[in-house]
Structures are given as structure tokens and as C-alpha cells.
Amino acid sequence: MDQPPVVINDPGGYVWVHEALGRKYAKEGAKLIVVYCASACLNLIALVPKENVCFRRSAWIGFHTR
């Protein structure tokens, strides 16, 4: 049975935590639905195959400017 998708609604945090989660999700073949992603959670998007990542039309992605 397929697992339900993982909804990403994440304000960021520690880079190493998000790298570990990204590797875990990639290994499991998890599907991600991105709602809100700032800073460190971009590692999730980078590590999971693009065919398993979906952005909601209203998704908000944040980046550091410095």
C-alpha cells in the first residue's frame, strides 16, 4: 500500500535535520506536497526526486538574501 504524501509546511530550522529527512524521504520514495518552505527545508526538495515533489499553486518558498 502506498503511503500518503508528506505535506511540507515548514519554517526551516537546522540544515542537518532537513538533509537527513530529505535522504529518508528519497530512500522511501515519499511524495511531497509543498505548501510553505523556508530556508533549510529546501534540502528536502533538493534531495527528493523531482517527480515526487508537487507544489501547491499557492506554495510559498523562502530563501536567505545574505
N, C-alpha and C positions, 0 to 999 in steps of 0.2 A: 504494500500500500504506500502511495506517495505521501510524503509529509506536507503539511500545509506550508504556504510560503512564509518567510520571515519578513515582517514589516519593520523597516528601518525608520525609526523616528528618534533620532539620536543627536544630542547637542555636542557630541565629541567627548574627549577625555584623553586617557593615556594611549599613545600610539601603539605600544607593545600589546595592549589588551585587544585593540581592534585588529592588529595584524594576526594575532592568534585566532580571533573569531573568524576573520576572513579565510584563513587557511582551513579552519574547521568546516566552515560552510562550503568551501570549494571542494574539499575532500568528500563531504556528504552529498554533494550535488544539490544543495539547497537552492531554492528560488528566492530572490529578494525582491521586495516591493519597497521602493524608496519614496518616503513621504517628506522627511526632513533629515538632512545630513550636514553636519558642520564639522570641519576640521578633521580630527583623527578617524572618524568613521569612513572617510574616503578610502581608507585601506580596505575596507570590506568590498567596496565597489571595484577596486583595482585588482583584488585577488580572486574574486568570483568570476567565472567565465561570463562574457557579455550576454550570451544567450539565456543566462539565468538571472539577469538583472532587468527589472522593469521600473520605470519612473512614472509616478502618477503625473497627470497633466499639471497639477498644482505643486509638484515637488519643489522643495527649496534646498539648494546646495550652497554651503558656505565655505569660503576659502580665507586663509590669512592673507593680509595685504603687506605684511612686513617680514 
